């Protein structure tokens, strides 16, 4: 029985990055031997164990054979005679197919160290095409390592095209698509994830709502970038500068999906895209089982971003209506995320607008704060019936908003 550190921890050490997880492969052992040594079994499809003290994962060396469509269409074989090289061969990328033994010696049968140095994401073997999830994983790693100069090897991109052409992307389970996408949204450059998916043709299969934005024009007066898809990626880029929260970043991604269903005869205008987008976002989130927090903010930004942008044009009563419609008093944290997504939308329109301060955000924060601090005294509360109390409070809040505008 021999234990090897594998995968991301080995890769990250070569990149001088701090590893967040340490995974191990055990060669020459059986499940009974692992349990006898105190390891706790957790794997369902193949033997994975938790170390009794550290909690790190230890998996028995295994091989995989394609048996059906999709991510789960594999038969797994584990046995004491499976070698480390055989286990590493089933991995997606060479940079993830390295190991270190207990004395620190690097085991690198597929050229992972070479590709780390060359900043290349390259598949381990032709078996790469057997798992459509690898298309998303490569795109996610591209998003993570783009700041370090990593790119996808042309031959790997060719195999990703092959997977898309085979129709295998449609066999992916929705939950897996979302898991990879949410992780990608938390990476250093999430826009690269969508760019890679678009380059290999997978964006149309996985995110048709985003894919259809490309080629849809917008008025050049407001959108110097013109193309709705380019705008969406620019907005996502700015959102990443403003917040690490994947909820904000997801809202930035989906805020303009309504433009993808604007009738072409109405281009380049998109009257009513805000409300059309709410329906599109709802359908996307239902299909991919997107968490409620992401879904709610995405729909809210789609519906309200135009009104948030027009802060200077609004009457005081309309300002209060927006604050109430967005539940800003009860959910100030979500309102702040709404403002960040709207700022990303306003600045994600070419280099000149990207550098422009978003004054509307400061206005809405000040108005919400002023209106939220309004309190009615006890005498007023006792002297008025319920409906009158609500109206009096609204009037006082409008007055507080008006006072800031003088």
C-alpha positions as CSV (number, residue, x, y, z in Angstrom):
1,X,0.0,0.0,0.0
2,X,1.4,3.4,-1.0
3,X,-0.1,6.9,-0.7
4,X,0.4,9.8,-3.1
5,X,-0.7,13.4,-3.0
6,X,-2.4,14.1,-6.3
7,X,-4.2,16.7,-8.3
8,X,-4.7,20.4,-7.4
9,X,-2.4,20.5,-4.4
10,X,0.5,19.3,-6.6
11,X,-0.3,21.7,-9.4
12,X,-0.8,24.6,-7.0
13,X,2.6,24.0,-5.4
14,X,4.3,24.3,-8.8
15,X,2.4,27.6,-9.3
16,X,3.4,28.9,-5.9
17,X,-0.3,29.0,-4.9
18,X,-1.7,27.9,-1.6
19,X,-3.7,24.7,-1.9
20,X,-7.1,24.7,-0.2
21,X,-7.5,20.9,-0.4
22,X,-5.3,17.9,-0.2
23,X,-6.4,14.8,-2.0
24,X,-4.6,11.5,-2.0
25,X,-4.6,8.3,-4.1
26,X,-3.9,5.0,-2.4
27,X,-2.3,2.3,-4.6
28,X,-2.3,-1.4,-3.6
29,X,-5.0,-1.3,-0.9
30,X,-8.5,-2.7,-0.4
31,X,-11.5,-1.1,1.2
32,X,-11.2,-3.4,4.2
33,X,-7.5,-2.4,4.7
34,X,-8.5,1.2,4.7
35,X,-11.3,0.7,7.3
36,X,-9.0,-1.4,9.5
37,X,-6.6,1.6,9.6
38,X,-9.3,3.9,10.8
39,X,-10.3,5.6,7.6
40,X,-14.0,6.4,7.3
41,X,-15.7,5.4,4.0
42,X,-17.7,8.1,2.2
43,X,-17.8,7.2,-1.5
44,X,-20.9,5.7,-3.1
45,X,-19.7,4.9,-6.6
46,X,-16.1,4.1,-5.7
47,X,-14.1,3.9,-2.5
48,X,-13.2,7.3,-1.0
49,X,-12.2,7.6,2.6
50,X,-11.6,10.4,5.1
51,X,-8.4,10.4,7.1
52,X,-9.2,9.7,10.8
53,X,-7.3,12.9,12.0
54,X,-7.0,15.4,9.1
55,X,-10.3,14.7,7.3
56,X,-8.4,14.7,3.9
57,X,-9.8,12.5,1.2
58,X,-8.0,9.3,0.3
59,X,-9.3,7.4,-2.8
60,X,-8.3,4.0,-4.0
61,X,-6.6,4.0,-7.4
62,X,-9.2,3.3,-10.1
63,X,-9.9,3.3,-13.8
64,X,-13.0,4.3,-15.7
65,X,-14.7,2.9,-18.8
66,X,-17.4,4.7,-20.8
67,X,-20.7,2.8,-20.7
68,X,-23.3,5.4,-21.5
69,X,-24.1,9.1,-22.2
70,X,-23.3,12.0,-19.9
71,X,-21.3,12.5,-16.7
72,X,-22.6,9.4,-15.0
73,X,-22.1,7.0,-17.9
74,X,-19.0,5.3,-16.6
75,X,-18.1,2.0,-15.0
76,X,-15.4,2.3,-12.4
77,X,-12.9,-0.4,-11.5
78,X,-10.8,-0.3,-8.4
79,X,-8.4,-2.9,-7.3
80,X,-5.0,-3.2,-5.6
81,X,-3.4,-3.9,-9.0
82,X,-4.5,-0.5,-10.5
83,X,-1.3,1.6,-10.9
84,X,-0.8,5.2,-10.1
85,X,-0.2,5.9,-13.8
86,X,-3.6,4.3,-14.7
87,X,-5.4,6.4,-12.1
88,X,-3.8,9.6,-13.3
89,X,-4.6,8.7,-16.9
90,X,-8.4,9.1,-16.3
91,X,-8.0,12.7,-15.2
92,X,-9.0,15.7,-17.4
93,X,-5.9,17.9,-17.8
94,X,-2.2,17.2,-17.5
95,X,-1.8,19.9,-14.9
96,X,-4.2,17.9,-12.7
97,X,-2.6,14.5,-13.5
98,X,0.5,14.8,-11.3
99,X,1.4,13.2,-8.0
100,X,4.0,13.3,-5.2
101,X,5.1,10.4,-3.2
102,X,5.8,10.5,0.5
103,X,9.4,11.7,0.0
104,X,8.3,14.6,-2.3
105,X,9.3,13.0,-5.6
106,X,7.1,14.3,-8.5
107,X,5.4,11.7,-10.5
108,X,4.4,13.2,-13.9
109,X,3.8,10.6,-16.6
110,X,1.7,13.0,-18.8
111,X,3.8,16.2,-18.9
112,X,1.9,18.3,-16.4
113,X,4.9,20.2,-15.1
114,X,5.8,21.0,-18.7
115,X,2.3,22.4,-19.3
116,X,2.4,24.4,-16.0
117,X,5.6,26.1,-17.2
118,X,4.1,26.7,-20.7
119,X,0.8,27.9,-19.2
120,X,-1.2,25.5,-21.3
121,X,-4.4,23.6,-20.4
122,X,-4.0,20.3,-22.2
123,X,-6.0,17.0,-22.1
124,X,-4.3,13.9,-20.7
125,X,-5.6,11.5,-23.4
126,X,-8.1,10.9,-26.1
127,X,-10.5,9.6,-23.4
128,X,-11.1,13.3,-22.7
129,X,-14.1,13.2,-25.1
130,X,-15.9,10.6,-23.0
131,X,-17.0,13.0,-20.3
132,X,-18.9,16.2,-21.4
133,X,-18.4,17.7,-18.0
134,X,-14.8,18.2,-18.9
135,X,-15.8,21.0,-21.3
136,X,-17.1,23.0,-18.4
137,X,-14.1,22.1,-16.2
138,X,-11.6,23.2,-18.8
139,X,-13.5,26.5,-19.2
140,X,-13.5,26.9,-15.4
141,X,-9.8,26.3,-15.1
142,X,-9.3,28.8,-17.9
143,X,-11.2,31.3,-15.9
144,X,-9.1,30.6,-12.8
145,X,-5.7,30.7,-14.4
146,X,-6.2,33.3,-17.1
147,X,-4.4,36.0,-14.9
148,X,-1.4,33.7,-15.0
149,X,-1.5,33.5,-18.8
150,X,-3.0,30.0,-19.2
151,X,-4.8,29.2,-22.5
152,X,-6.5,26.1,-23.8
153,X,-4.3,24.0,-26.1
154,X,-5.6,24.0,-29.7
155,X,-5.8,20.2,-29.8
156,X,-7.9,20.3,-26.5
157,X,-10.2,22.9,-28.0
158,X,-10.7,20.6,-31.0
159,X,-11.8,17.8,-28.7
160,X,-14.2,20.1,-26.9
161,X,-15.7,20.9,-30.3
162,X,-16.0,17.2,-30.9
163,X,-17.9,16.7,-27.6
164,X,-20.3,19.5,-28.5
165,X,-20.9,18.1,-32.0
166,X,-21.6,14.7,-30.6
167,X,-24.6,16.1,-28.6
168,X,-23.1,14.9,-25.3
169,X,-23.6,18.3,-23.7
170,X,-27.3,17.7,-23.6
171,X,-26.7,14.7,-21.4
172,X,-25.3,16.8,-18.6
173,X,-27.3,16.9,-15.4
174,X,-28.5,20.4,-14.6
175,X,-27.1,20.4,-11.1
176,X,-23.6,19.6,-12.4
177,X,-23.8,22.4,-14.9
178,X,-24.8,24.9,-12.2
179,X,-22.1,23.6,-9.8
180,X,-19.4,24.2,-12.4
181,X,-20.9,27.6,-13.4
182,X,-21.2,28.9,-9.9
183,X,-17.6,27.9,-9.2
184,X,-16.6,29.6,-12.4
185,X,-18.4,32.8,-11.3
186,X,-16.2,32.7,-8.2
187,X,-12.9,32.5,-10.2
188,X,-10.6,35.3,-11.1
189,X,-11.9,35.8,-14.6
190,X,-15.4,34.4,-15.0
191,X,-15.8,36.0,-18.4
192,X,-13.2,33.6,-19.7
193,X,-15.4,30.7,-18.8
194,X,-18.2,31.9,-21.1
195,X,-15.7,32.9,-23.8
196,X,-14.2,29.4,-23.9
197,X,-17.7,27.8,-23.9
198,X,-18.6,30.1,-26.8
199,X,-15.4,29.3,-28.7
200,X,-16.0,25.5,-28.6
201,X,-19.8,25.9,-29.3
202,X,-20.9,24.7,-25.9
203,X,-22.5,28.1,-24.8
204,X,-25.4,27.5,-27.2
205,X,-26.0,24.0,-25.7
206,X,-25.6,25.0,-22.0
207,X,-26.6,28.7,-21.9
208,X,-28.7,29.4,-25.0
209,X,-30.1,32.5,-23.3
210,X,-26.6,34.0,-23.1
211,X,-25.5,32.7,-26.5
212,X,-28.4,34.4,-28.3
213,X,-27.3,37.8,-27.1
214,X,-24.2,37.8,-29.4
215,X,-25.0,39.6,-32.6
216,X,-28.0,41.4,-31.2
217,X,-27.4,45.2,-31.6
218,X,-28.1,48.0,-29.1
219,X,-28.3,51.8,-29.7
220,X,-24.7,53.0,-30.1
221,X,-25.6,56.2,-28.3
222,X,-25.9,54.3,-25.0
223,X,-23.8,51.2,-25.9
224,X,-20.6,52.0,-27.8
225,X,-19.8,48.3,-27.8
226,X,-23.2,47.8,-29.7
227,X,-23.3,44.0,-29.4
228,X,-25.5,42.8,-26.5
229,X,-23.3,39.7,-25.8
230,X,-20.1,41.8,-25.7
231,X,-21.9,44.2,-23.3
232,X,-22.9,41.3,-21.1
233,X,-19.3,40.1,-20.7
234,X,-18.1,43.6,-20.0
235,X,-20.8,44.0,-17.3
236,X,-19.6,40.7,-15.8
237,X,-16.0,41.9,-15.8
238,X,-17.0,45.1,-13.9
239,X,-19.1,43.1,-11.5
240,X,-16.1,41.0,-10.6
241,X,-14.2,44.2,-9.8
242,X,-17.0,45.3,-7.5
243,X,-17.8,42.1,-5.6
244,X,-16.5,38.6,-5.1
245,X,-20.1,37.5,-4.5
246,X,-21.4,35.0,-7.1
247,X,-24.9,36.3,-6.5
248,X,-23.9,39.8,-7.8
249,X,-21.9,38.3,-10.7
250,X,-24.8,36.0,-11.7
251,X,-27.2,39.0,-11.7
252,X,-24.7,40.9,-13.9
253,X,-24.6,38.0,-16.3
254,X,-28.4,37.7,-16.7
255,X,-29.5,41.3,-16.4
256,X,-30.1,41.8,-20.1
257,X,-31.3,38.4,-21.2
258,X,-34.6,40.0,-22.3
259,X,-32.7,41.6,-25.2
260,X,-32.1,38.1,-26.6
261,X,-35.9,37.8,-27.3
262,X,-36.5,41.3,-28.7
263,X,-38.1,40.9,-32.2
264,X,-35.4,41.7,-34.8
265,X,-37.6,44.2,-36.5
266,X,-37.4,46.3,-33.3
267,X,-33.6,46.3,-33.2
268,X,-31.5,48.2,-32.0
269,X,-34.1,49.3,-29.5
270,X,-35.2,46.9,-26.7
271,X,-38.3,48.5,-25.3
272,X,-39.7,46.3,-22.5
273,X,-36.6,44.0,-22.3
274,X,-36.6,44.4,-18.5
275,X,-39.8,42.5,-18.0
276,X,-39.2,40.0,-20.8
277,X,-35.9,39.3,-19.1
278,X,-37.6,38.3,-15.9
279,X,-39.4,35.4,-17.7
280,X,-36.2,34.3,-19.4
281,X,-34.2,34.3,-16.2
282,X,-37.0,32.4,-14.4
283,X,-36.9,29.7,-17.1
284,X,-33.1,29.4,-17.0
285,X,-33.0,29.1,-13.2
286,X,-35.7,26.5,-13.3
287,X,-33.8,24.4,-15.8
288,X,-30.4,24.6,-14.0
289,X,-31.8,24.5,-10.5
290,X,-30.2,27.8,-9.6
291,X,-30.4,28.7,-5.9
292,X,-33.2,31.1,-4.9
293,X,-30.8,33.9,-3.9
294,X,-29.2,34.0,-7.3
295,X,-32.6,33.7,-9.1
296,X,-34.2,36.5,-7.0
297,X,-31.5,39.0,-7.5
298,X,-31.1,38.2,-11.2
299,X,-34.8,38.8,-11.8
300,X,-34.8,41.9,-9.6
301,X,-31.9,43.5,-11.5
302,X,-33.5,42.7,-14.8
303,X,-36.7,44.3,-13.8
304,X,-35.4,47.4,-12.0
305,X,-32.0,48.3,-13.5
306,X,-33.4,50.9,-15.8
307,X,-35.3,52.7,-13.0
308,X,-32.1,52.6,-10.9
309,X,-30.2,54.2,-13.7
310,X,-32.8,57.0,-14.0
311,X,-32.4,58.2,-10.4
312,X,-31.9,61.9,-11.4
313,X,-35.1,61.9,-13.4
314,X,-37.5,60.6,-10.7
315,X,-39.9,62.3,-8.5
316,X,-39.5,61.8,-4.8
317,X,-42.6,59.6,-4.7
318,X,-41.3,57.4,-7.4
319,X,-38.0,57.0,-5.6
320,X,-40.0,55.7,-2.6
321,X,-41.9,53.4,-4.9
322,X,-38.7,51.8,-6.2
323,X,-37.4,51.4,-2.6
324,X,-40.6,49.6,-1.7
325,X,-40.7,47.5,-4.9
326,X,-37.1,46.3,-4.2
327,X,-37.8,45.6,-0.5
328,X,-34.9,47.9,0.3
329,X,-36.0,48.6,3.9
330,X,-36.4,45.0,4.9
331,X,-33.5,43.6,2.8
332,X,-30.8,46.3,2.7
333,X,-28.1,43.7,1.9
334,X,-29.9,42.5,-1.2
335,X,-30.5,46.2,-2.2
336,X,-26.8,46.8,-2.0
337,X,-26.2,43.9,-4.3
338,X,-28.8,45.3,-6.7
339,X,-26.9,48.6,-6.8
340,X,-23.6,46.8,-7.4
341,X,-25.1,44.9,-10.4
342,X,-26.6,48.1,-11.7
343,X,-23.3,49.9,-11.4
344,X,-21.6,47.1,-13.4
345,X,-24.3,47.5,-16.1
346,X,-23.7,51.3,-16.3
347,X,-19.9,50.9,-16.5
348,X,-19.7,47.8,-18.7
349,X,-20.0,49.8,-21.9
350,X,-16.5,50.4,-23.3
351,X,-13.4,51.9,-21.7
352,X,-14.6,55.5,-21.3
353,X,-17.8,54.6,-19.5
354,X,-16.0,51.9,-17.4
355,X,-14.0,54.6,-15.7
356,X,-17.0,56.8,-15.0
357,X,-18.2,56.9,-11.3
358,X,-21.7,55.6,-10.8
359,X,-23.4,58.5,-9.0
360,X,-26.8,56.8,-9.0
361,X,-25.5,54.2,-6.5
362,X,-24.6,56.9,-4.0
363,X,-28.0,58.6,-4.4
364,X,-30.0,55.4,-3.8
365,X,-27.9,54.5,-0.8
366,X,-28.5,58.0,0.7
367,X,-32.2,57.9,-0.1
368,X,-32.7,54.5,1.4
369,X,-30.8,55.4,4.6
370,X,-32.8,58.7,5.0
371,X,-36.1,57.0,4.4
372,X,-35.3,54.0,6.6
373,X,-34.5,56.2,9.6
374,X,-37.9,57.9,9.6
375,X,-39.9,57.1,12.7
376,X,-43.4,58.1,13.8
377,X,-43.7,59.3,17.4
378,X,-45.9,57.4,19.9
379,X,-48.7,60.1,19.9
380,X,-49.0,59.9,16.1
381,X,-49.2,56.1,16.2
382,X,-51.9,56.2,18.9
383,X,-54.0,58.8,17.2
384,X,-54.3,57.3,13.7
385,X,-56.0,54.2,12.3
386,X,-53.8,51.6,10.6
387,X,-54.2,52.7,7.0
388,X,-53.5,56.3,7.9
389,X,-50.3,55.3,9.8
390,X,-49.0,53.7,6.7
391,X,-49.7,56.7,4.6
392,X,-48.3,59.1,7.1
393,X,-45.1,57.0,7.2
394,X,-44.8,57.1,3.4
395,X,-45.3,60.8,3.4
396,X,-42.6,61.3,6.0
397,X,-40.3,59.1,4.0
398,X,-40.9,61.1,0.8
399,X,-40.2,64.3,2.8
400,X,-36.9,62.8,4.0
401,X,-35.9,61.9,0.4
402,X,-36.9,65.4,-0.8
403,X,-34.8,67.0,1.9
404,X,-31.7,65.4,0.5
405,X,-32.4,66.7,-3.0
406,X,-32.5,70.4,-2.0
